[in-house]
């Protein structure tokens, strides 16, 4: 009997120039190294759970802050700025309270196409 498939993926590629990305650099400039930790943790959560998006509810700032070791306020500020500069899709965040982007969705589709 085969193992049941999980909705997310167990692995996702992280570009070697992730920290050179202009949006990541803006966030790092604004919030320091905390921003990179928050972003990577958010990406892991997105890909692990649904695979291409995650719901942003009242519990998520606490859960991410607890894992990263920062305040909930720092997580919320980082997410808000990430949405503002286009790291995450602003329209979907405002309308549905989800975090995703075209890049996240493309990487997810590429990963599941190899299953």
Buried (B, 14 or more C-beta within 10 A) or exposed (E): EEEEEEEBBEEBEEEEEEEEBEBBEBBBEBBEEBBBBBBBBBBBBBBBBBBBBBEBEEEBBEBBBEBBEBEBEBBBBBBEBBBEBEBBBBEBBEEEEBBBBEBBBEBBEEBBEEE
